[in-house]
Amino acid sequence: MVSIPFFLLTSNHFSMLFKKIFMVCCVCALYCSACSDLSNDSATDQEKREFLEVFLPQAQTNLAYATGHEYIVFSSMLSQQITGTGGTPLSIDRYNITPSTTDPAWVFFYSNVLSLSKSIVAVSEEVNQKKYRAMGLVLGAYAGALLSDFWGDVPFEDSFLSEDEVLFPAYDEQQEIYLNIFEVLDEAEQLFEESMDYALPRPTEDLFFQSDSDKWLRFLRFLRLKFTLQLSQRNGYESSRELIDDPVFLQPGEVFDFDFSTIDFYDPPGFEYVTNNPGTLAAGETILNLMEDNDPRIPVFFQPNSNGEYVGSPAGQAFTEASRLGGFFIGRNARVILASYTAQKFMEAEVYFQTGNAEQAEIALKQAIESSLLDHDVFSQGWFDNFVNDLPVNLQTIMQQKYIALFFQPYAWNDWRRTGLPQIMPSENNSAQDRVPRRLPYAQSEFDFNSENVLQNKEIWDPVWWDAP
């Protein structure tokens, strides 16, 4: 993959990304200059440490932005949590998804997340900064998993693990990518444990957890559980069952999120997306049909329509009178959630149920629902008691409640592909032969610049490796 600046490949987005384009131009120029300087033996340790100080927060910002922008929109739309009522979102909603559609997200992940993470890992090794290296490894593992979940086989060895700069990276099989990701997380965990008392990076440089190794370890173990569960159709649930016995996880009420309000040149990605695609995202009929009419989260998730009602649009119908998304997700102060106690408890509920412990599954399910209500500051003991007392404890209930609670987060499409739950029908007026997509098409830039390696003849309804029958 040729390292082409993001802005050159997304000229049709100029109006919506003007500030970011300027920032990315500066960052790319600085990054290229820094890499060139650091690649020769004359660079001092101090210069290398200054590189880390600049590019760790930039890589973190880019990862949070990439996750919260088109990535979440794709996931939420293809799982019918939201629908498109016009423009590009309507095309996605009807499965008219082309290489050009996915190009901006792909290029941003590789050029502005993986490339920076790789450099952080390499430079930190040269100056023996174990905590920096551990953070770079986690960022790269997280980005690699996100990419592979959406596209299947993708470049990972050449783009992140290799010590060399590879202009035309080969594609790795998804099974191998996940094996590498787990190895990366294992190394990062060891490095965090060895560098607990390190002074660097300073708290102001680490925008995720302010250099708190304990939080990094909890985040890392959350990711390991998430990725292990992702492979459950291939590997079963026993590995996940072993992980949930680990006492070092997120605590009740914890939400690891990213606040864009202090970041220059960036608006929250959800806010930016709807601002520049006005009136084109709406509530999905599927999720509202699954929610109780008096669910206290509805006014948080959605805005009432012109009649003061909460109404969803059937997928593909472009119902313009449907409710719009709430400010918690697309407002000026919206944050991107990286991990949460709520998500952790839903994962535990699924694992317990699938390994034959219905009692623990029920406890975890109730804790997950309660946590979701508390996350949105709408907990009512009366409503909660009435609701959970009537819930059957089975996989359908667990996955449907997770689908609701983790609205507009990158879980639902993955979960649907793994479990088939909740049940969704292909969108109306779709262009995918009445089949719900199970992967995204590779980016146009790959066909243009990495044609020798990009995989050919992959259809959007072809399952990725972990999406086993």
Secondary structure, DSSP 8 states (H G I E B T S, - for coil): -----GGGG-GGGGGGSHHHHHHHHHHHHHHHHHHHHHTSTT--HHHHHHHHHHHHHHHHHHHHHHIIIIIHHHHHHHTTSEEE-SHHHHHHHTT---HHHHHHHHHHHIIIIIHHHHHHHHHHHHTT-HHHHHHHHHHHHHHHHHHHHHHSSB--IIIII-SS--SS---B-HHHHHHHHHHHHHHHHHHHHHTTT---S-TTT-TTTTT-HHHHHHHHHHHHHHHHHHTHHHH-SHHHHHHTT-S-S--TT-EEEE-GGGSTT---HHHHHHHHSTT-EEEBHHHHHHS-TT-TTHHHHEE--TTS----B-TTS--TTS-EE-HHHHSTT--EEEEEHHHHHHHHHHHHHHTT-HHHHHHHHHHHHHHHHHHTT---HHHHHHHHHT---SHHHHHHHHHHHTTTSTTHHHHHHHH--S-----TT-SSTT----S----HHHHHH-TTTS--S--TTS--TT---
